[in-house]
């Protein structure tokens, strides 16, 4: 079994583009959407406790069309807001195009 090394989330304030790029590396199937399992893998890379629970909560908060994945600017914006509020990620730039 090969281990994949992921790039860490930058320390301090993170721009929306940095967060999106960091999250994109966990898109295992390359479909441009982040599933609950992919989000859980991303949260585990941050060494967060209860990553499975936080991934479930994040998906519920962000998945507006309830298709089981986060895709599109609106849903990614919701995931940014969730990360900032519940995961204490400091996001520097949240322009109006992300909401």
N, CA, C and O atoms as CSV, one atom per row, in Angstrom:
chain,resi,resn,atom,element,x,y,z
A,1,UNK,N,N,0.847,-1.177,0.000
A,1,UNK,CA,C,0.000,0.000,0.000
A,1,UNK,C,C,0.890,1.238,0.000
A,1,UNK,O,O,1.774,1.378,0.846
A,2,UNK,N,N,0.657,2.109,-0.930
A,2,UNK,CA,C,1.447,3.341,-1.034
A,2,UNK,C,C,0.753,4.452,-0.258
A,2,UNK,O,O,-0.474,4.555,-0.248
A,3,UNK,N,N,1.552,5.267,0.381
A,3,UNK,CA,C,1.013,6.404,1.114
A,3,UNK,C,C,1.204,7.652,0.281
A,3,UNK,O,O,2.267,7.866,-0.301
A,4,UNK,N,N,0.192,8.457,0.226
A,4,UNK,CA,C,0.261,9.705,-0.521
A,4,UNK,C,C,0.492,10.832,0.453
A,4,UNK,O,O,-0.190,10.930,1.473
A,5,UNK,N,N,1.436,11.672,0.152
A,5,UNK,CA,C,1.726,12.819,1.003
A,5,UNK,C,C,0.967,14.034,0.468
A,5,UNK,O,O,1.104,14.402,-0.699
A,6,UNK,N,N,0.174,14.641,1.329
A,6,UNK,CA,C,-0.607,15.806,0.942
A,6,UNK,C,C,0.087,17.069,1.417
A,6,UNK,O,O,0.762,17.090,2.447
A,7,UNK,N,N,-0.097,18.098,0.652
A,7,UNK,CA,C,0.411,19.402,1.045
A,7,UNK,C,C,-0.425,19.917,2.211
A,7,UNK,O,O,-1.652,19.810,2.196
A,8,UNK,N,N,0.230,20.467,3.204
A,8,UNK,CA,C,-0.462,20.937,4.408
A,8,UNK,C,C,-1.212,22.234,4.135
A,8,UNK,O,O,-0.853,23.006,3.245
A,9,UNK,N,N,-2.242,22.451,4.907
A,9,UNK,CA,C,-2.966,23.708,4.849
A,9,UNK,C,C,-2.048,24.794,5.376
A,9,UNK,O,O,-1.469,24.631,6.450
A,10,UNK,N,N,-1.896,25.906,4.652
A,10,UNK,CA,C,-0.990,26.966,5.115
A,10,UNK,C,C,-1.376,27.485,6.501
A,10,UNK,O,O,-2.556,27.556,6.844
A,11,UNK,N,N,-0.384,27.837,7.272
A,11,UNK,CA,C,-0.609,28.366,8.620
A,11,UNK,C,C,-1.047,29.823,8.543
A,11,UNK,O,O,-0.775,30.513,7.561
A,12,UNK,N,N,-1.716,30.275,9.569
A,12,UNK,CA,C,-2.186,31.655,9.616
A,12,UNK,C,C,-3.438,31.820,8.774
A,12,UNK,O,O,-4.235,30.892,8.634
A,13,UNK,N,N,-3.599,33.008,8.217
A,13,UNK,CA,C,-4.767,33.260,7.385
A,13,UNK,C,C,-4.591,32.613,6.015
A,13,UNK,O,O,-3.511,32.651,5.427
A,14,UNK,N,N,-5.656,32.029,5.531
A,14,UNK,CA,C,-5.657,31.310,4.271
A,14,UNK,C,C,-6.593,32.032,3.314
A,14,UNK,O,O,-7.704,32.403,3.693
A,15,UNK,N,N,-6.154,32.234,2.078
A,15,UNK,CA,C,-7.053,32.825,1.089
A,15,UNK,C,C,-8.001,31.753,0.590
A,15,UNK,O,O,-7.746,30.559,0.749
A,16,UNK,N,N,-9.080,32.179,-0.004
A,16,UNK,CA,C,-10.053,31.235,-0.540
A,16,UNK,C,C,-9.414,30.357,-1.612
A,16,UNK,O,O,-9.729,29.170,-1.704
A,17,UNK,N,N,-8.530,30.921,-2.415
A,17,UNK,CA,C,-7.859,30.148,-3.461
A,17,UNK,C,C,-6.936,29.090,-2.857
A,17,UNK,O,O,-6.873,27.971,-3.365
A,18,UNK,N,N,-6.223,29.423,-1.788
A,18,UNK,CA,C,-5.357,28.454,-1.116
A,18,UNK,C,C,-6.174,27.316,-0.510
A,18,UNK,O,O,-5.791,26.149,-0.594
A,19,UNK,N,N,-7.296,27.667,0.098
A,19,UNK,CA,C,-8.156,26.652,0.696
A,19,UNK,C,C,-8.706,25.723,-0.382
A,19,UNK,O,O,-8.725,24.504,-0.211
A,20,UNK,N,N,-9.149,26.305,-1.487
A,20,UNK,CA,C,-9.692,25.517,-2.588
A,20,UNK,C,C,-8.615,24.600,-3.180
A,20,UNK,O,O,-8.889,23.440,-3.485
A,21,UNK,N,N,-7.392,25.117,-3.342
A,21,UNK,CA,C,-6.291,24.300,-3.875
A,21,UNK,C,C,-5.931,23.174,-2.909
A,21,UNK,O,O,-5.681,22.045,-3.330
A,22,UNK,N,N,-5.906,23.483,-1.622
A,22,UNK,CA,C,-5.602,22.469,-0.622
A,22,UNK,C,C,-6.671,21.376,-0.637
A,22,UNK,O,O,-6.355,20.187,-0.602
A,23,UNK,N,N,-7.917,21.784,-0.689
A,23,UNK,CA,C,-9.014,20.830,-0.686
A,23,UNK,C,C,-9.035,20.007,-1.971
A,23,UNK,O,O,-9.384,18.826,-1.945
A,24,UNK,N,N,-8.668,20.615,-3.083
A,24,UNK,CA,C,-8.686,19.936,-4.374
A,24,UNK,C,C,-7.765,18.735,-4.455
A,24,UNK,O,O,-8.023,17.807,-5.221
A,25,UNK,N,N,-6.699,18.742,-3.678
A,25,UNK,CA,C,-5.784,17.599,-3.730
A,25,UNK,C,C,-6.387,16.336,-3.123
A,25,UNK,O,O,-5.830,15.250,-3.284
A,26,UNK,N,N,-7.505,16.461,-2.434
A,26,UNK,CA,C,-8.176,15.304,-1.849
A,26,UNK,C,C,-9.293,14.762,-2.744
A,26,UNK,O,O,-9.990,13.820,-2.367
A,27,UNK,N,N,-9.462,15.351,-3.920
A,27,UNK,CA,C,-10.450,14.882,-4.886
A,27,UNK,C,C,-9.900,13.628,-5.558
A,27,UNK,O,O,-9.306,13.702,-6.633
A,28,UNK,N,N,-10.098,12.492,-4.927
A,28,UNK,CA,C,-9.472,11.235,-5.345
A,28,UNK,C,C,-9.914,10.777,-6.728
A,28,UNK,O,O,-9.102,10.250,-7.489
A,29,UNK,N,N,-11.188,10.968,-7.068
A,29,UNK,CA,C,-11.668,10.489,-8.361
A,29,UNK,C,C,-11.589,11.544,-9.455
A,29,UNK,O,O,-11.929,11.260,-10.603
A,30,UNK,N,N,-11.148,12.757,-9.123
A,30,UNK,CA,C,-10.927,13.803,-10.117
A,30,UNK,C,C,-12.182,14.340,-10.774
A,30,UNK,O,O,-12.120,14.857,-11.889
A,31,UNK,N,N,-13.320,14.227,-10.104
A,31,UNK,CA,C,-14.567,14.701,-10.699
A,31,UNK,C,C,-14.858,16.173,-10.399
A,31,UNK,O,O,-15.874,16.706,-10.845
A,32,UNK,N,N,-13.977,16.828,-9.651
A,32,UNK,CA,C,-14.178,18.241,-9.328
A,32,UNK,C,C,-15.130,18.472,-8.170
A,32,UNK,O,O,-15.483,19.613,-7.874
A,33,UNK,N,N,-15.549,17.402,-7.513
A,33,UNK,CA,C,-16.460,17.486,-6.375
A,33,UNK,C,C,-15.794,16.827,-5.177
A,33,UNK,O,O,-14.972,15.925,-5.336
A,34,UNK,N,N,-16.146,17.274,-3.984
A,34,UNK,CA,C,-15.595,16.712,-2.756
A,34,UNK,C,C,-16.699,15.935,-2.046
A,34,UNK,O,O,-17.696,16.507,-1.605
A,35,UNK,N,N,-16.506,14.633,-1.946
A,35,UNK,CA,C,-17.469,13.781,-1.257
A,35,UNK,C,C,-17.184,13.796,0.244
A,35,UNK,O,O,-16.189,14.367,0.692
A,36,UNK,N,N,-18.063,13.167,1.008
A,36,UNK,CA,C,-17.860,13.099,2.453
A,36,UNK,C,C,-16.573,12.363,2.782
A,36,UNK,O,O,-15.838,12.776,3.680
A,37,UNK,N,N,-16.289,11.285,2.073
A,37,UNK,CA,C,-15.065,10.522,2.320
A,37,UNK,C,C,-13.818,11.345,1.997
A,37,UNK,O,O,-12.828,11.289,2.725
A,38,UNK,N,N,-13.869,12.102,0.914
A,38,UNK,CA,C,-12.733,12.951,0.540
A,38,UNK,C,C,-12.550,14.085,1.539
A,38,UNK,O,O,-11.423,14.441,1.884
A,39,UNK,N,N,-13.661,14.650,2.004
A,39,UNK,CA,C,-13.580,15.696,3.022
A,39,UNK,C,C,-13.038,15.119,4.329
A,39,UNK,O,O,-12.261,15.777,5.020
A,40,UNK,N,N,-13.435,13.920,4.664
A,40,UNK,CA,C,-12.927,13.274,5.872
A,40,UNK,C,C,-11.417,13.061,5.771
A,40,UNK,O,O,-10.697,13.263,6.748
A,41,UNK,N,N,-10.941,12.659,4.608
A,41,UNK,CA,C,-9.506,12.473,4.408
A,41,UNK,C,C,-8.766,13.812,4.564
A,41,UNK,O,O,-7.678,13.860,5.136
A,42,UNK,N,N,-9.357,14.879,4.058
A,42,UNK,CA,C,-8.754,16.203,4.189
A,42,UNK,C,C,-8.667,16.617,5.659
A,42,UNK,O,O,-7.646,17.151,6.095
A,43,UNK,N,N,-9.719,16.377,6.411
A,43,UNK,CA,C,-9.731,16.757,7.820
A,43,UNK,C,C,-8.788,15.891,8.635
A,43,UNK,O,O,-8.187,16.364,9.600
A,44,UNK,N,N,-8.653,14.629,8.259
A,44,UNK,CA,C,-7.681,13.766,8.943
A,44,UNK,C,C,-6.259,14.266,8.740
A,44,UNK,O,O,-5.419,14.131,9.631
A,45,UNK,N,N,-5.984,14.843,7.574
A,45,UNK,CA,C,-4.634,15.352,7.313
A,45,UNK,C,C,-4.285,16.514,8.234
A,45,UNK,O,O,-3.112,16.836,8.419
A,46,UNK,N,N,-5.301,17.137,8.807
A,46,UNK,CA,C,-5.093,18.233,9.761
A,46,UNK,C,C,-4.986,17.721,11.192
A,46,UNK,O,O,-4.839,18.506,12.129
A,47,UNK,N,N,-5.059,16.407,11.357
A,47,UNK,CA,C,-5.007,15.766,12.675
A,47,UNK,C,C,-6.138,16.231,13.587
A,47,UNK,O,O,-5.951,16.411,14.791
A,48,UNK,N,N,-7.311,16.421,12.993
A,48,UNK,CA,C,-8.474,16.824,13.783
A,48,UNK,C,C,-9.119,15.599,14.414
A,48,UNK,O,O,-9.180,14.531,13.805
A,49,UNK,N,N,-9.589,15.763,15.619
A,49,UNK,CA,C,-10.342,14.707,16.279
A,49,UNK,C,C,-11.726,14.635,15.645
A,49,UNK,O,O,-12.275,15.646,15.207
A,50,UNK,N,N,-12.270,13.450,15.602
A,50,UNK,CA,C,-13.615,13.210,15.075
A,50,UNK,C,C,-13.772,13.734,13.651
A,50,UNK,O,O,-14.771,14.380,13.332
A,51,UNK,N,N,-12.792,13.460,12.799
A,51,UNK,CA,C,-12.821,13.926,11.411
A,51,UNK,C,C,-14.060,13.413,10.684
A,51,UNK,O,O,-14.630,14.127,9.859
A,52,UNK,N,N,-14.482,12.192,10.977
A,52,UNK,CA,C,-15.661,11.637,10.321
A,52,UNK,C,C,-16.907,12.446,10.657
A,52,UNK,O,O,-17.751,12.684,9.794
A,53,UNK,N,N,-17.019,12.867,11.911
A,53,UNK,CA,C,-18.188,13.635,12.339
A,53,UNK,C,C,-18.151,15.038,11.743
A,53,UNK,O,O,-19.174,15.550,11.288
A,54,UNK,N,N,-16.982,15.654,11.746
A,54,UNK,CA,C,-16.839,17.000,11.192
A,54,UNK,C,C,-17.043,17.005,9.684
A,54,UNK,O,O,-17.578,17.970,9.138
A,55,UNK,N,N,-16.625,15.943,9.004
A,55,UNK,CA,C,-16.858,15.831,7.562
A,55,UNK,C,C,-18.353,15.720,7.278
A,55,UNK,O,O,-18.861,16.338,6.342
A,56,UNK,N,N,-19.049,14.936,8.081
A,56,UNK,CA,C,-20.497,14.804,7.912
A,56,UNK,C,C,-21.197,16.143,8.138
A,56,UNK,O,O,-22.085,16.525,7.376
A,57,UNK,N,N,-20.793,16.844,9.187
A,57,UNK,CA,C,-21.402,18.150,9.484
A,57,UNK,C,C,-21.063,19.172,8.395
A,57,UNK,O,O,-21.916,19.967,8.000
A,58,UNK,N,N,-19.827,19.150,7.916
A,58,UNK,CA,C,-19.416,20.071,6.859
A,58,UNK,C,C,-20.177,19.831,5.574
A,58,UNK,O,O,-20.575,20.778,4.895
A,59,UNK,N,N,-20.382,18.564,5.238
A,59,UNK,CA,C,-21.134,18.248,4.028
A,59,UNK,C,C,-22.589,18.670,4.169
A,59,UNK,O,O,-23.181,19.193,3.224
A,60,UNK,N,N,-23.159,18.450,5.328
A,60,UNK,CA,C,-24.551,18.884,5.549
A,60,UNK,C,C,-24.684,20.401,5.426
A,60,UNK,O,O,-25.673,20.903,4.893
A,61,UNK,N,N,-23.690,21.119,5.919
A,61,UNK,CA,C,-23.743,22.582,5.860
A,61,UNK,C,C,-23.528,23.109,4.448
A,61,UNK,O,O,-24.100,24.134,4.078
A,62,UNK,N,N,-22.710,22.422,3.653
A,62,UNK,CA,C,-22.312,22.951,2.346
A,62,UNK,C,C,-23.117,22.412,1.175
A,62,UNK,O,O,-23.270,23.111,0.173
A,63,UNK,N,N,-23.627,21.213,1.266
A,63,UNK,CA,C,-24.274,20.546,0.135
A,63,UNK,C,C,-25.712,21.026,-0.027
A,63,UNK,O,O,-26.642,20.415,0.501
A,64,UNK,N,N,-25.888,22.115,-0.756
A,64,UNK,CA,C,-27.202,22.729,-0.900
A,64,UNK,C,C,-28.174,21.868,-1.705
A,64,UNK,O,O,-29.363,21.827,-1.390
A,65,UNK,N,N,-27.689,21.184,-2.732
A,65,UNK,CA,C,-28.575,20.389,-3.574
A,65,UNK,C,C,-28.705,18.935,-3.112
A,65,UNK,O,O,-29.388,18.139,-3.756
A,66,UNK,N,N,-28.050,18.588,-2.001
A,66,UNK,CA,C,-28.140,17.279,-1.355
A,66,UNK,C,C,-27.802,16.119,-2.302
A,66,UNK,O,O,-28.465,15.082,-2.299
A,67,UNK,N,N,-26.753,16.322,-3.114
A,67,UNK,CA,C,-26.313,15.246,-4.004
A,67,UNK,C,C,-25.154,14.449,-3.424
A,67,UNK,O,O,-24.621,13.559,-4.088
A,68,UNK,N,N,-24.756,14.759,-2.189
A,68,UNK,CA,C,-23.718,13.993,-1.514
A,68,UNK,C,C,-22.310,14.482,-1.741
A,68,UNK,O,O,-21.355,13.797,-1.376
A,69,UNK,N,N,-22.157,15.658,-2.339
A,69,UNK,CA,C,-20.814,16.188,-2.598
A,69,UNK,C,C,-20.860,17.708,-2.628
A,69,UNK,O,O,-21.913,18.311,-2.831
A,70,UNK,N,N,-19.703,18.311,-2.423
A,70,UNK,CA,C,-19.564,19.762,-2.486
A,70,UNK,C,C,-18.984,20.112,-3.853
A,70,UNK,O,O,-17.891,19.667,-4.202
A,71,UNK,N,N,-19.713,20.904,-4.619
A,71,UNK,CA,C,-19.275,21.306,-5.951
A,71,UNK,C,C,-19.840,22.686,-6.258
A,71,UNK,O,O,-20.917,23.042,-5.780
A,72,UNK,N,N,-19.131,23.441,-7.036
A,72,UNK,CA,C,-19.595,24.768,-7.428
A,72,UNK,C,C,-19.230,25.825,-6.410
A,72,UNK,O,O,-18.981,25.533,-5.240
A,73,UNK,N,N,-19.206,27.054,-6.877
A,73,UNK,CA,C,-18.784,28.174,-6.030
A,73,UNK,C,C,-19.678,28.380,-4.812
A,73,UNK,O,O,-19.185,28.689,-3.727
A,74,UNK,N,N,-20.981,28.211,-4.981
A,74,UNK,CA,C,-21.900,28.417,-3.860
A,74,UNK,C,C,-21.641,27.415,-2.742
A,74,UNK,O,O,-21.544,27.793,-1.575
A,75,UNK,N,N,-21.529,26.161,-3.092
A,75,UNK,CA,C,-21.313,25.132,-2.075
A,75,UNK,C,C,-19.913,25.223,-1.477
A,75,UNK,O,O,-19.740,24.996,-0.279
A,76,UNK,N,N,-18.923,25.549,-2.284
A,76,UNK,CA,C,-17.570,25.721,-1.745
A,76,UNK,C,C,-17.545,26.911,-0.793
A,76,UNK,O,O,-16.857,26.871,0.227
A,77,UNK,N,N,-18.277,27.956,-1.107
A,77,UNK,CA,C,-18.394,29.104,-0.205
A,77,UNK,C,C,-19.003,28.718,1.124
A,77,UNK,O,O,-18.578,29.204,2.173
A,78,UNK,N,N,-19.989,27.854,1.087
A,78,UNK,CA,C,-20.600,27.367,2.328
A,78,UNK,C,C,-19.611,26.528,3.136
A,78,UNK,O,O,-19.590,26.593,4.365
A,79,UNK,N,N,-18.791,25.738,2.432
A,79,UNK,CA,C,-17.781,24.939,3.121
A,79,UNK,C,C,-16.714,25.840,3.731
A,79,UNK,O,O,-16.221,25.552,4.822
A,80,UNK,N,N,-16.346,26.926,3.050
A,80,UNK,CA,C,-15.405,27.905,3.611
A,80,UNK,C,C,-15.952,28.482,4.908
A,80,UNK,O,O,-15.241,28.579,5.908
A,81,UNK,N,N,-17.223,28.863,4.877
A,81,UNK,CA,C,-17.850,29.432,6.071
A,81,UNK,C,C,-17.881,28.413,7.205
A,81,UNK,O,O,-17.629,28.762,8.358
A,82,UNK,N,N,-18.186,27.166,6.891
A,82,UNK,CA,C,-18.182,26.112,7.897
A,82,UNK,C,C,-16.787,25.945,8.485
A,82,UNK,O,O,-16.636,25.851,9.703
A,83,UNK,N,N,-15.773,25.907,7.637
A,83,UNK,CA,C,-14.390,25.738,8.106
A,83,UNK,C,C,-13.969,26.886,9.003
A,83,UNK,O,O,-13.293,26.681,10.011
A,84,UNK,N,N,-14.363,28.073,8.640
A,84,UNK,CA,C,-13.991,29.237,9.446
A,84,UNK,C,C,-14.687,29.209,10.801
A,84,UNK,O,O,-14.072,29.530,11.817
A,85,UNK,N,N,-15.932,28.838,10.827
A,85,UNK,CA,C,-16.710,28.848,12.061
A,85,UNK,C,C,-16.428,27.644,12.962
A,85,UNK,O,O,-16.220,27.801,14.165
A,86,UNK,N,N,-16.424,26.454,12.383
A,86,UNK,CA,C,-16.368,25.238,13.185
A,86,UNK,C,C,-15.000,24.582,13.265
A,86,UNK,O,O,-14.731,23.817,14.192
A,87,UNK,N,N,-14.139,24.872,12.305
A,87,UNK,CA,C,-12.813,24.265,12.308
A,87,UNK,C,C,-11.733,25.277,12.648
A,87,UNK,O,O,-10.552,24.935,12.708
A,88,UNK,N,N,-12.130,26.510,12.869
A,88,UNK,CA,C,-11.240,27.600,13.260
A,88,UNK,C,C,-10.149,27.854,12.230
A,88,UNK,O,O,-9.014,28.177,12.580
A,89,UNK,N,N,-10.505,27.703,10.948
A,89,UNK,CA,C,-9.609,28.054,9.859
A,89,UNK,C,C,-9.806,29.540,9.588
A,89,UNK,O,O,-10.937,30.001,9.429
A,90,UNK,N,N,-8.719,30.281,9.536
A,90,UNK,CA,C,-8.812,31.713,9.288
A,90,UNK,C,C,-8.674,31.960,7.796
A,90,UNK,O,O,-7.602,31.776,7.220
A,91,UNK,N,N,-9.764,32.376,7.183
A,91,UNK,CA,C,-9.779,32.617,5.752
A,91,UNK,C,C,-9.734,34.113,5.522
A,91,UNK,O,O,-10.595,34.851,6.000
A,92,UNK,N,N,-8.722,34.557,4.785
A,92,UNK,CA,C,-8.466,35.979,4.625
A,92,UNK,C,C,-9.419,36.648,3.643
A,92,UNK,O,O,-9.898,37.752,3.900
A,93,UNK,N,N,-9.694,35.998,2.533
A,93,UNK,CA,C,-10.487,36.636,1.482
A,93,UNK,C,C,-11.715,35.815,1.181
A,93,UNK,O,O,-11.612,34.718,0.632
A,94,UNK,N,N,-12.873,36.330,1.533
A,94,UNK,CA,C,-14.129,35.717,1.141
A,94,UNK,C,C,-14.907,36.748,0.360
A,94,UNK,O,O,-15.719,37.484,0.920
A,95,UNK,N,N,-14.661,36.798,-0.912
A,95,UNK,CA,C,-15.337,37.765,-1.757
A,95,UNK,C,C,-16.775,37.383,-1.984
A,95,UNK,O,O,-17.199,36.279,-1.641
A,96,UNK,N,N,-17.524,38.297,-2.563
A,96,UNK,CA,C,-18.945,38.036,-2.797
A,96,UNK,C,C,-19.159,36.938,-3.826
A,96,UNK,O,O,-20.250,36.372,-3.893
A,97,UNK,N,N,-18.138,36.617,-4.639
A,97,UNK,CA,C,-18.297,35.565,-5.634
A,97,UNK,C,C,-18.353,34.179,-4.993
A,97,UNK,O,O,-18.721,33.208,-5.655
A,98,UNK,N,N,-17.995,34.077,-3.724
A,98,UNK,CA,C,-18.004,32.772,-3.053
A,98,UNK,C,C,-19.291,32.545,-2.283
A,98,UNK,O,O,-19.472,31.466,-1.720
A,99,UNK,N,N,-20.181,33.503,-2.234
A,99,UNK,CA,C,-21.464,33.315,-1.553
A,99,UNK,C,C,-22.609,33.508,-2.486
A,99,UNK,O,O,-23.765,33.387,-2.080
